[in-house]
Amino acid sequence: MNPPKLPLRFFRWFCHPKLLKYIEGDLLELYDERCKTDGKRKADVRFAIDVILLFRPAIIKPTDGYKSVNNIAMYKSYFKIGLRNLFRNKGYSFINIGGLAIGMTVAILIGLWIFDELSFNRYHQNYDRIVQIRKGGTYEGKFYSGQRHMPFPLIEELQTTYASNFKHIVPLRWENTFLTAGEKTISQSGACAGESLAEMLTLDMVYGTRSGLKDPHSILLSLSAAKALFGEGDPVNKIIRYNNNTDVKVTGVYKNLPYNSGFYGTNFILPWQLHVANNPWILNQGWENHFLLIYAEIAPNTTMEQVGENIREAELKVIKNIPSLQQEVSFSPVVMLHPMSDWHLYSSFKEGVLENGPIQSVRIIGIIGSFVLLLACINFMNLSTARSEKRSKEVGIRKSIGSRRNQLINQFFSESLLVVVFAFVLSLVGVGLALPWFNDLTGKGIVMPWTNINFWVASLIFVVTTGLLAGSYPALYLSSFNAVQVLKGTFRVGRFASVPRKILVVLQFTVSISLIIGTIIIYRQVVFAKNRPVGYTRDGLIMIERKSGEFYSQADALRNELLKTGVVKEMAESGGRVTEVWSGNGGFDWQGKDPSFNASLSTLSVSAGFGNAVGWQFTGGRDFSEEFPSDSSGFILNEAAVKYMNIENPVGEIVHWKNSAYGVDKDFRILGVIKDMVMQSPFEPVEPAVYFLQGWHGFFVIKINPDVSTSDALPVIESVFRKVIPTAPFEYNFVDDEYNRKFIAEERIGKLAAVFSVLAILISCLGLFGLASFVSEQRTKEMCIRKVVGATVFNIWRMLSRDFIILTVIACAIATPVAYYFLSGWLQNYTYRVEMSWWVFIASGTGAVAITLVTVSYQAIRVALANPARSLRSE
């Protein structure tokens, strides 16, 4: 039945505001009286009312002089139509919502991670005024900076001469030790620090006060340490035995510091006075020994720049008047400030300026997350515009009855917003499920901020922005259709209508291929560094930190007992970890040395069996030996030190070393030269190092017998340990594990890039599958005709797949130089780096083409195998 023809003014008159308010009920009753005598007229009125109820927001023209008074109903109809379209096209809806949900899940996870990174140390209320005192200096025209450990006399100098610049000045040394309460003994990491540390860090006290460290025999505990020792309840005034030799009183308990704090894991704080009393040698240390950390809070009436300038020459002004420190003076030491706000993201200095640290990872992962979300939005754009012909008549009808373009744009934006809302709900579920895995991967403790209003405000902005981004192109494109052409059946999308879609597909695969290349390069860089020769054997090598006095008094007995078991090849002692360099010193002089050359070498004190334990490799000379007492005045150098000192035949040469930190001022003979041991970053050159027998040894290094499995050896070692040192828990670390931790940052970036690459490819394939389905649907009859006239299945498959393969090849051509440029810049951060091989780019491109073929082929083959008679029957 054809609808009645009514003049346009009839519709406009019905939309008068005075009538609109009655439109839901009273309007029909109002016209019943006028239409009693004319049934056809009444039918026309009923039809008009039905049309107005459906389209009344769209048919009020600006020339009417009236504004719509029922926008709620208009948008309600938009969402209703949007829901119908989603349920009518379930396959495309699944691709759109699923792709967006994946992209939004990635974006939310990365957003939470970036927020955690950027909010590092903000737990401490004064974080923008807290600093670490560091040191730099000029040598041979270059400025070296970023030394963290400072000399003991600098504390007094800052507290006296520069007191007005600071509110708090806190000396600190980290310590791992045993805490005993009754029969419970636990191993904890903490700090010995100045009494104002708790106040400076604004620790959240559960029991006691922040001023508890004023008592020299006091201790502040974290809540977890307090519960481990005393269980629930207030432990204030209870006694703890520290280091198995000193009783201290609990004067406060503070909440555990969060993951994103530079002091995370500090489970106890002891007074600095107690530390000095237990280590009186500290008071005798001069300006040349750098062994402690200094933290400070600048005064309220100052700025970082002012304080930094004021203390710049704090050390130089003192030591230039000390004759024995003229070599230090030639280095021109500079005291510097490292703000807490930069500790995490900008972790190091380069020539006096903070250089990029983890901020690079934040930028890289942030960009990747944005691209993954963009790929999901591109899917929505492509599928919406590809199906434009399906909705062209709807647009034409709306325009013919007076709908304006901005109203159509609002409608399509409303539909895209509906899709984004559904995707956002699914993404919240995805984030909740993925967060434990994500925390494990990134080493974080992120929790969903369900009760944080800022999170929901940010989410609202995120949803609206994504909706606008995803719906922008479809809204502008669909609303531009010509109503007359659409309704006459002459509307065609045009030759170039698919060009924007092709551009977006190329963009999708350019991003995906770039991520694949980046993932491969990062993985190769990590493997390259891991396979670097380290100059010693890590297998079966364990370290035990000496945490109490018994470790020192029973060292010889422990070594003898372990060697008797047969499961241990060697036990030695070391002044630091095998995988780290803790100490650097100057004061070296040798024949042929330039008098102006202020030599500084990494120094490590070891016992005679250290080389046998780690298996270092000699290029000349011999190892230390207990059979030669004169070896106490011997040096072993690494190859980097020989090159640094420019000694042609080092074995047997005499090096004079004067250093108050070790109490030496004598000649040392070079006994041997070893291959470089990689003890610091595996991505950087090995530092010049010297090994000697004299000094403090804080670690046991135990080499397990290669003929005995580790699982069999460890219980035997533990039983001997408990027998010789029964008061201490048996705690150890594998050197191999310690070394592998040096790759954590790069491995995390690589794993995140790999995961996001897979998701990017999945999203791209979803979109490609949707487009292939639509193209196949559009060209079904064409392909059937071709099949009838003799085309083979291969011909049809090739025809339908060719366009998508061409787009992928174009994406490969774009992604290759882009990835090369950015990855080359990333690799420049490492001195020891892998070369980018051509096969990486070829393999990535080939993989992308293969994935495209697999994705498209299903639809292409399905059409090629279809029965032509069924598709052509209507013709």
Steps between C-alpha positions, in 0.01 A plus 500: 500500500646836395516762774275806459658803334497800732645845440822589684329788679267244656800331668650832607166615644475180696843569646403831655638503855157549651390176337815301560436488873175318430644269239509194727127494571295814473576580135291215363210589726525866389455403134239232554229769505619654172518164328167344609336560167798405285647156560773540238602826657524329836722228351726768355526665838586171669774434243637852547515450874685169456756670273541789742548265793784330313664792327387814686857595615617494141220687314508832680682739272705796625261723307216389726643720775451227756743268678439134572366455847553122522867425434482210745252319278718573196810346651290217638394418146864521385610243756198282421590497131863436590404197710287361219789532257735325741265204544416489130867471400639277772821405319608855430392605849718229650800620297439865588431452870761224543772697324422816694485305827848356438637843407340665803625225732854562380452877530366477857779266613763725348328807642511350850866404450597845374314665788689276741830595336426872496377496861819336626595634847188719522408297806744723687333836557820702455624308197546821298749632761688180585836445330793263495844658521720385213844583370660573165825640370704597196769271365689545172247759387198275564251539781430176684200499729250298691718341772252397769731415789644794688781559754416512870643852566255652249215449748653728759593755233140517376358512853721792600595718203182441299243436773267780384448319168352187654219399730635146546835337417496122539800262469395146405645154445290207386528184703378141488501343843326273747235616746414274793205525738475210742542182297416664169784608271435661164728643232403851394629781282502849643707809560720661760414867467482841664219552746303732269454242221151401616392864512655578162327204334172574686463136600143401588533387862276224633651499849740742663631819342744603228737640761577154639858492367618765748580212734835349380378149592162518325355354181207580271335199336279465196158351569590173326823461701316579824236236425768245409672551836213574738177412320205735531499780755713792609870403531623841621753473789567132425862389465660365181847355469670651197784324319514240777697740720304820579168552677276776364154620603210533259390867504272500198331300225427648157288376211685307230633729231335447159658344192541837332719646772877525478509368859279197432619198697639706789368284784692659785685823578778514758658819642817625334660540844463126563655418162802722572536349848511150349735615222740752656726489192247735334620792713852466359401513135617793290389669179645233272279215627149502351282249681174656620187655353379846595136604464362843580192717491563855383379792712149637429626844396743368236493338156688206351698733276605727788608215728677320216701811419579569867644155576671447165850551644429371851767231472749685281527795740610265779729251329698759303662595831599137577839420337441124488183547291642700212415219256140532613523876443621444143177307443306819597228323702150646469220430750164458327132451582291217360129578568279216623253578221772389253639200688296245310442631148827690466734275691843612381708799401698558183747786501316667785154470346231247586478261208214274399440200720179298531313798351597348164306185587200711604504680167546183296227302674268803501539540123444128445183505711367802310561322170324183615194706593525686169497168315176405672347837407610449139311169494183681602552769235572251226208270567257790549592666171526169313137428586393850400278374218298303754406824676481737204121470469457573870706818457302594189161460671612702802627779279183500286279568799719787616780355710803725507855372451609589854213289633614205290854554625367496857318176426810323370710635786236368741523157340880500519477610864267208566754258353779661703297472823444128441870458418599697812291274724667194345841665534447552874438127531811434291712733715381330818596159360832613351624719785668223709689380191582858404638575848716190485632601159576862593605444863226730625234493768227680305141461622181612329400839645128422518435761770714773349284776349792614286510158335134522400536856376800392293302196379210722392737723306667189359166350384377825344834563328512145364139527386570825318818358346336177387179665378644812338564368150184284472284787629640754257499253212151352541336835570632638169285275275273672248139421594359534143757261354450250778121490471507493117736204518776680310736540800841348454785519748745594222835372377698653782263425787715205606825700497468622863429144611808375318709773660375396843576133430853597394535702821383203706754263351776760505458524877472123541809425291699772679410339832608159372836639389544682831423187700756295305772767536442538875510123546822474298660782700426321829625166368809670357588649839419177686737307273780748559809336654504602868852386588397256773271201559155569646376141507476357850619825658310633803547801728420533870500842659677522837229658714630454854820462699495119495551510122840660555619302802396164352609557139799263510306230682215525250738472204676195643173319575357574155811375320486177701152418367623466142199691361690831508799566276601829662379760746648850481428847632429822317451866585194523275270302277654316207256678270558856625776754558449676831824686537721728292821660623787719393852550636672266253846575362736299282807542285427692181173647628422856391516715818181682398313170451264452796448125466189346653438125501219276616629314804392167645650335805495120480644196671765277343247241377277749320647435155466125541136544609390722211730344243650818367722463196864613497673655200827531690655445842345299780223499760522589870634219713485435874850350467650843437447746787640775277185477288334728757692772312395372159257622234310319230379726218243446232577570133309829511725622785818410309374695200387789719840520675686452170746243639660286230628212717295523820595175679767581759456876475473704822197720571505731800162543666421757765148486637373580850178303450699174498782637714765439235800700384737249343614325186299216343637255243281399205473120527272431205261629235155349447241532227241767565232392749161650414394618845282797406272565203535229235418766240798722588882464488669336799651749744873485586524295819761389752464203740698469824498307828487778757166637621147427618316197364122518513414186299575130481538366144441124479569288193299177490690193378410460129466122553221555756154625408387825656191336650722247682763755605277767655358286786856396593624860496203609709560229762866606535401863518246439777754294690776764488279813523179381672376850589454618139250389231652339192446750215676495166479634145608337177747717310327397178168639629669821613655544157172436319335778702712745303280428198167557674429845352577393143318168537190676631495735204550203269221296660259794500585575138449134410161481672383825346628390159289187520196704605564755224517221243185341644311830478626560147398149398154548649455810290645332194268203549202735523599687186565175314157374605335816375689503170415134450134573570502790254668303222329163550291521182796630301712208612220253425467635145875471456482144629220417255706629208802294600692665783675255731499508879863619489409784261225622730716463814782695334264775385346552844834475687711713267384841624564416863845358424593817314396709801713283730803531273460878499483491880825298507670758278396779738566313827856396411664847490285629787595208727865524396515869588347470846673176597838637393445788742399258776808284450727805525427496875715187529872485437492122467218448250382269226505591133167519318500224241309520173331166563303648791316733264452231234368252757260757650363595159466138392319417822259791451420387144445142621266619776307708247464202267374277780250763612364579154514153350215360705250745357651484150488121486149495647376720216697304241343172614144640521227352276444753215141388448398598851646851470377565145148355540345844555645618167 
